[in-house]
Amino acid sequence: MPIWRKSTHASSSAARNSRSRPTGETGLWDDLSGFMQLYLNVEVADPYYLPKTRRTIRSFPSDDALRRGFERMLAEQTMTRGEFCENTWLDFETDEEMYEYLKKIHAYLFLDQGEPPQPPD
């Protein structure tokens, strides 16, 4: 199961985490769906909130694990725009548009590049 996907069943969640997480990585923010629901959802995707989000995630003890998980999700590209919308209520026309947006989010949040990207209309 992809690293970002939320599971409703405890045993499958534990199995997913053991497969998805590199050895030794633990922490609250390993679950990308939780991160997306809290920090990339429609209510806070506005560029006004993203600088606050960048400061907040840097205070997490597992911010490096979160960055690596985000990078893995971008590399695997197994998430569809519909699945992303379920987590965030942000809707894109295509998966490609969604991944371009997520690449900009990644560059802004983790690499200090560019301006906060605009969410879709």
C-alpha positions as CSV (number, residue, x, y, z in Angstrom):
1,M,0.0,0.0,0.0
2,P,1.4,3.5,-0.8
3,I,2.9,5.4,2.0
4,W,0.4,8.2,2.0
5,R,-2.9,6.2,2.0
6,K,-5.0,6.2,5.2
7,S,-6.2,2.9,6.5
8,T,-9.2,2.4,8.7
9,H,-8.2,-1.1,9.9
10,A,-5.6,-1.2,12.7
11,S,-3.8,-4.3,11.6
12,S,-3.5,-3.2,8.0
13,S,-2.3,0.2,9.2
14,A,0.5,-1.4,11.2
15,A,1.4,-3.7,8.3
16,R,1.4,-0.7,5.9
17,N,3.6,1.3,8.2
18,S,6.1,-1.5,8.6
19,R,6.3,-1.8,4.7
20,S,6.2,1.9,3.9
21,R,8.6,3.3,6.5
22,P,12.3,2.8,6.3
23,T,13.8,1.0,9.2
24,G,13.9,3.1,12.3
25,E,11.5,5.8,11.2
26,T,8.7,6.4,13.6
27,G,6.6,9.4,14.6
28,L,3.2,11.1,14.2
29,W,3.9,12.6,10.8
30,D,4.9,9.5,8.9
31,D,1.3,9.2,7.7
32,L,1.1,11.6,4.7
33,S,-2.6,11.5,4.6
34,G,-2.8,12.9,8.1
35,F,-0.3,15.6,7.1
36,M,-2.4,16.4,4.0
37,Q,-5.6,16.5,5.9
38,L,-4.2,18.9,8.5
39,Y,-1.8,21.1,6.5
40,L,-2.7,20.9,2.8
41,N,-6.5,20.9,2.9
42,V,-8.7,23.4,1.2
43,E,-8.9,25.6,4.2
44,V,-5.2,26.1,4.6
45,A,-3.9,25.7,1.0
46,D,-4.0,29.4,0.5
47,P,-0.5,30.9,0.1
48,Y,-1.3,33.1,3.2
49,Y,-1.1,29.9,5.4
50,L,1.8,28.0,3.8
51,P,4.6,30.1,5.4
52,K,3.0,29.2,8.8
53,T,2.9,25.6,7.7
54,R,6.6,25.7,6.7
55,R,7.5,27.0,10.2
56,T,5.2,24.5,11.9
57,I,6.6,21.4,10.2
58,R,10.1,22.4,10.9
59,S,9.3,22.2,14.6
60,F,8.2,18.5,14.3
61,P,10.7,16.0,15.7
62,S,10.2,13.9,12.6
63,D,10.3,16.6,10.0
64,D,13.0,14.8,8.0
65,A,10.9,11.6,8.0
66,L,8.0,13.7,6.7
67,R,10.2,15.2,3.9
68,R,11.4,11.7,2.9
69,G,7.8,10.4,2.9
70,F,6.7,13.3,0.8
71,E,9.6,12.7,-1.7
72,R,8.7,9.0,-1.9
73,M,5.1,9.8,-2.6
74,L,6.2,12.2,-5.4
75,A,8.6,9.5,-6.9
76,E,6.0,6.7,-6.8
77,Q,3.1,8.8,-8.1
78,T,0.6,6.2,-7.0
79,M,-2.0,8.7,-5.7
80,T,-4.8,9.8,-7.9
81,R,-6.3,13.3,-7.9
82,G,-9.5,11.7,-6.6
83,E,-7.7,10.2,-3.6
84,F,-5.9,13.5,-3.0
85,C,-9.3,15.3,-3.1
86,E,-10.7,12.9,-0.5
87,N,-7.9,13.9,1.9
88,T,-7.8,17.7,1.2
89,W,-10.9,18.7,-0.9
90,L,-8.6,20.2,-3.4
91,D,-9.6,19.1,-6.9
92,F,-7.4,19.1,-10.0
93,E,-8.3,18.5,-13.6
94,T,-5.6,15.8,-14.1
95,D,-3.2,13.8,-12.0
96,E,-0.3,15.6,-13.8
97,E,-1.7,19.0,-12.6
98,M,-1.9,17.6,-9.0
99,Y,1.7,16.4,-9.1
100,E,3.0,19.7,-10.4
101,Y,1.2,21.4,-7.5
102,L,2.6,18.9,-5.0
103,K,6.1,19.4,-6.4
104,K,5.8,23.1,-5.8
105,I,4.5,22.5,-2.3
106,H,7.5,20.2,-1.6
107,A,9.9,22.7,-3.0
108,Y,8.4,25.5,-0.9
109,L,8.0,23.6,2.3
110,F,11.1,21.5,2.4
111,L,13.6,23.2,0.1
112,D,12.8,26.9,0.7
113,Q,12.3,27.4,-3.1
114,G,9.9,29.8,-4.7
115,E,6.7,31.4,-3.5
116,P,3.8,29.5,-1.9
117,P,1.9,27.9,-4.8
118,Q,-1.7,28.8,-5.6
119,P,-4.2,26.0,-5.0
120,P,-6.6,25.1,-7.8
121,D,-9.7,27.2,-8.3
